[in-house]
Amino acid sequence: MISNPLFFVFIVVLIIWIGIALLLFRIDRKISLVEKEVSEALDEK
């Protein structure tokens, strides 16, 4: 399918970097939600 091995390596590395970026984005969103909940809980006291 892919005749050039370097192209294959590039595609694999690109997929890995996209996966890392998506993982970091999801973690950032979860942390933001937790920070918001903690902030609201502290404001209620």
N, C-alpha and C positions, 0 to 999 in steps of 0.2 A: 504494500500500500504506500508507505512512505519510503522513498529510495534513499534519501539523504539522512544519515544517522544524526547529524548535527541539528537538522530541522526537528527530528523527533525529540531530541533532548530539550530543545527550546520550547516545544509545545508542553512537555511534561513539567518543566520549570515554571512556565507561565500558569499552568493549571494549579500548581502548588502555591504560587504567590497569590492567585485569586482566592484560593481557599483560605489562606492566612488572613487576607484582607477582610473577607466575609466573617471569619471567626472573630477578629478584633472588633468589627462593626457591631456584631451581636453582643459581645461582652460589654462594649461601651454603652449600648442601649440599656442593658440590664443594670449596669452600675448607675446610670442616670436615674432609672426608676427607683432604685434603692435609695439613692441620695435624696430624691424628692420625698419619698415616704418618711425617711428619717427627719428631714427638715420639717415636714408637716407635723410629725409626732412631737418634735421639740417645741414647735410653735403653739401647740395645744396646751402645753403645761404652763 
